């Protein structure tokens, strides 16, 4: 027992001497390492790494923004063919308007002013008439319309631009758009700016209309042969100079 106790004391004494020696050598070893200089170098390195990291981060943000604008954002959506509007490569065909001139009576040709003046001396004048807003009147050379109030598309009406209508025997005086016009009863006419309707004044002084699409143009000779009464010459008949 005493022997073991002596050995333990011997081990403790040796450990104590080793610690004393280490404590004497450690300051010299730490002094040789120059810890202050190493810490300064490490700080500089970390600072450079931080600057480089910030530069890379900014570059990455800019690159992402450019990619988003070009391919993902509004410009990217506009560049997508599915989002683009188709541009017509040809002009659309104009849709005819109700006021467009009807080829049905335009193709018949018109009397010149001298021929129109001569109508004042002729009986049974029922030439198709085109009334212009400038007080002008044109007469078809050889076209007219047969009027029948029964079983047809004719209906009683009055144009909005007409302010006066007076019938004296077979002569009809009208005021439309502030202009005076003189025609005959049973003589078909249209207003140049309202050619969707054809108009006629009957023997009783009633005003009738029919859609231009439904009107049946016929030769002047055929329509004249169906007149219920003869019409005397009208010296006041309007015509264009």
C-alpha positions as CSV (number, residue, x, y, z in Angstrom):
1,X,0.0,0.0,0.0
2,X,2.8,2.4,0.9
3,X,4.6,1.5,-2.3
4,X,1.6,2.4,-4.5
5,X,1.1,5.7,-2.6
6,X,4.8,6.6,-3.3
7,X,4.3,5.9,-7.0
8,X,1.2,8.2,-7.2
9,X,3.2,11.0,-5.5
10,X,6.0,10.5,-8.0
11,X,3.6,10.7,-11.0
12,X,2.0,13.9,-9.6
13,X,5.4,15.5,-9.1
14,X,6.4,14.7,-12.7
15,X,3.2,16.2,-14.1
16,X,3.7,19.3,-12.1
17,X,7.2,19.8,-13.5
18,X,5.9,19.3,-17.0
19,X,3.2,22.0,-16.6
20,X,5.8,24.4,-15.2
21,X,8.1,23.8,-18.2
22,X,5.2,24.3,-20.7
23,X,4.2,27.5,-19.0
24,X,7.7,28.8,-19.5
25,X,7.9,27.9,-23.2
26,X,4.4,29.0,-24.3
27,X,4.9,32.8,-24.2
28,X,8.0,32.5,-26.4
29,X,6.2,30.3,-28.9
30,X,3.2,32.7,-29.1
31,X,5.5,35.6,-29.5
32,X,7.1,34.0,-32.5
33,X,3.8,33.5,-34.2
34,X,3.1,37.3,-34.5
35,X,-0.7,37.0,-34.0
36,X,-1.4,40.8,-34.6
37,X,0.1,40.7,-38.1
38,X,-1.8,37.6,-39.1
39,X,-5.1,39.0,-37.8
40,X,-4.5,42.2,-39.9
41,X,-3.9,40.1,-43.1
42,X,-7.0,38.1,-42.4
43,X,-9.1,41.3,-42.1
44,X,-7.8,42.6,-45.4
45,X,-8.7,39.3,-47.1
46,X,-12.2,39.3,-45.7
47,X,-12.7,42.9,-46.8
48,X,-11.7,42.1,-50.4
49,X,-14.0,39.0,-50.4
50,X,-16.9,41.1,-49.2
51,X,-16.4,43.7,-52.0
52,X,-16.1,40.9,-54.6
53,X,-19.3,39.3,-53.3
54,X,-21.2,42.6,-53.4
55,X,-20.1,43.2,-57.0
56,X,-21.2,39.7,-58.1
57,X,-24.6,40.2,-56.3
58,X,-25.2,43.5,-58.1
59,X,-24.3,42.0,-61.4
60,X,-26.6,39.0,-60.8
61,X,-29.5,41.4,-60.0
62,X,-28.9,43.5,-63.2
63,X,-28.7,40.3,-65.3
64,X,-31.9,38.9,-63.8
65,X,-33.7,42.3,-64.5
66,X,-32.5,42.3,-68.1
67,X,-33.7,38.7,-68.7
68,X,-37.1,39.5,-67.1
69,X,-37.7,42.6,-69.2
70,X,-36.6,40.8,-72.4
71,X,-38.3,37.4,-72.1
72,X,-40.7,37.5,-69.2
73,X,-42.0,41.0,-68.7
74,X,-44.2,43.3,-71.0
75,X,-41.7,43.2,-73.9
76,X,-41.4,39.5,-73.7
77,X,-45.2,39.1,-73.8
78,X,-45.4,41.4,-76.8
79,X,-42.8,39.5,-78.6
80,X,-44.8,36.3,-78.1
81,X,-46.6,35.6,-81.4
82,X,-49.7,34.4,-79.5
83,X,-50.1,37.8,-77.9
84,X,-49.6,39.8,-81.1
85,X,-52.5,41.3,-83.0
86,X,-52.9,40.2,-86.6
87,X,-52.4,43.1,-89.0
88,X,-54.6,43.0,-92.1
89,X,-52.6,42.7,-95.3
90,X,-55.4,43.9,-97.5
91,X,-57.9,46.7,-97.2
92,X,-61.4,45.5,-96.4
93,X,-64.1,45.8,-98.9
94,X,-66.2,48.9,-98.3
95,X,-69.8,48.1,-97.1
96,X,-72.3,49.9,-99.2
97,X,-74.3,52.5,-97.2
98,X,-78.0,53.1,-97.6
99,X,-77.2,56.6,-99.1
100,X,-74.9,55.2,-101.8
101,X,-76.2,55.8,-105.3
102,X,-78.2,52.9,-106.7
103,X,-76.8,51.5,-110.0
104,X,-80.4,50.6,-110.9
105,X,-81.2,54.2,-111.9
106,X,-77.7,55.5,-112.4
107,X,-77.1,53.1,-115.2
108,X,-80.1,54.4,-117.1
109,X,-78.4,57.7,-117.8
110,X,-79.7,61.2,-117.3
111,X,-81.1,63.9,-119.6
112,X,-78.9,66.9,-120.2
113,X,-80.2,70.4,-119.2
114,X,-81.6,71.1,-122.7
115,X,-83.5,67.8,-122.8
116,X,-84.8,68.4,-119.2
117,X,-86.0,71.9,-120.2
118,X,-87.9,70.3,-123.1
119,X,-89.9,68.2,-120.7
120,X,-91.9,71.3,-119.7
121,X,-93.7,71.1,-123.1
122,X,-94.3,67.4,-123.0
123,X,-97.3,65.5,-121.5
124,X,-97.1,62.5,-119.2
125,X,-93.7,63.3,-117.8
126,X,-93.0,60.7,-115.1
127,X,-89.2,60.3,-115.7
128,X,-87.4,59.0,-112.6
129,X,-86.0,62.1,-110.8
130,X,-82.9,62.6,-108.6
131,X,-83.3,65.7,-106.3
132,X,-80.0,67.3,-105.1
133,X,-79.5,69.4,-102.0
134,X,-78.3,72.3,-104.2
135,X,-81.7,72.7,-105.9
136,X,-80.6,70.6,-108.8
137,X,-82.8,67.9,-110.5
138,X,-81.8,65.2,-112.9
139,X,-84.2,63.1,-114.9
140,X,-83.7,59.6,-116.1
141,X,-83.6,59.2,-119.9
142,X,-85.8,56.1,-120.0
143,X,-86.7,54.8,-116.6
144,X,-89.7,55.2,-114.3
145,X,-91.6,53.2,-111.7
146,X,-95.2,51.9,-111.8
147,X,-97.1,52.9,-108.7
148,X,-99.7,50.7,-107.0
149,X,-101.0,51.4,-103.5
150,X,-102.6,48.0,-103.1
151,X,-100.8,44.7,-102.6
152,X,-97.3,46.2,-102.8
153,X,-94.4,47.5,-100.7
154,X,-95.5,51.1,-100.9
155,X,-96.5,52.8,-97.7
156,X,-97.7,56.2,-96.6
157,X,-94.8,58.3,-95.2
158,X,-93.2,61.7,-95.2
159,X,-89.4,62.4,-95.4
160,X,-88.0,64.3,-92.5
161,X,-86.3,66.9,-94.7
162,X,-89.6,67.9,-96.4
163,X,-91.4,70.9,-94.9
164,X,-94.1,71.6,-97.5
165,X,-96.1,69.7,-100.1
166,X,-98.7,71.2,-102.4
167,X,-100.6,69.5,-105.2
168,X,-102.3,71.6,-107.9
169,X,-104.0,69.2,-110.4
170,X,-101.1,67.1,-111.7
171,X,-98.3,69.5,-110.6
172,X,-96.5,68.8,-107.3
173,X,-94.6,71.5,-105.4
174,X,-92.3,70.4,-102.6
175,X,-89.9,72.2,-100.2
176,X,-87.1,70.0,-98.9
177,X,-83.9,71.2,-97.1
178,X,-85.1,74.7,-97.9
179,X,-85.2,74.1,-101.6
180,X,-88.2,74.2,-104.0
181,X,-88.9,71.4,-106.4
182,X,-91.7,71.0,-108.9
183,X,-92.6,67.6,-110.3
184,X,-95.7,65.7,-111.5
185,X,-97.9,63.3,-109.6
186,X,-97.0,59.6,-110.1
187,X,-93.5,60.7,-110.9
188,X,-90.9,58.7,-108.8
189,X,-88.1,60.6,-107.2
190,X,-85.3,60.2,-104.6
191,X,-83.2,62.6,-102.6
192,X,-79.5,62.5,-103.5
193,X,-78.6,62.1,-99.8
194,X,-81.4,59.7,-98.9
195,X,-81.4,57.2,-101.7
196,X,-82.5,54.3,-99.6
197,X,-86.1,55.4,-100.3
198,X,-88.1,56.1,-103.5
199,X,-91.0,58.5,-103.2
200,X,-94.2,59.2,-105.2
201,X,-97.2,61.6,-104.8
202,X,-100.4,60.0,-105.9
203,X,-103.4,61.6,-107.7
204,X,-105.0,62.5,-104.3
205,X,-101.8,64.3,-103.1
206,X,-100.7,61.5,-100.7
207,X,-97.0,60.9,-100.3
208,X,-95.8,57.3,-100.5
209,X,-92.4,55.6,-100.1
210,X,-90.8,52.3,-100.9
211,X,-87.4,50.9,-100.1
212,X,-85.0,51.3,-103.0
213,X,-84.2,47.6,-102.8
214,X,-87.8,46.7,-103.4
215,X,-88.5,49.2,-106.2
216,X,-89.2,47.8,-109.7
217,X,-87.8,50.1,-112.4
218,X,-89.3,49.8,-115.8
219,X,-89.0,51.6,-119.2
220,X,-90.6,54.9,-119.5
221,X,-92.8,53.6,-122.3
222,X,-94.2,50.7,-120.3
223,X,-95.0,52.8,-117.2
224,X,-96.6,55.6,-119.3
225,X,-98.9,53.0,-120.8
226,X,-100.3,52.2,-117.3
227,X,-101.1,55.7,-116.2
228,X,-104.7,55.9,-115.0
229,X,-105.0,59.5,-116.4
230,X,-103.2,61.7,-118.8
231,X,-100.9,64.3,-117.4
232,X,-100.7,67.7,-119.1
233,X,-97.4,69.5,-119.7
234,X,-96.0,71.2,-116.6
235,X,-94.3,74.5,-117.5
236,X,-93.0,74.8,-113.9
237,X,-91.2,71.5,-113.9
238,X,-87.8,71.8,-112.2
239,X,-84.6,71.1,-114.1
240,X,-80.9,71.7,-113.7
241,X,-79.2,74.5,-115.6
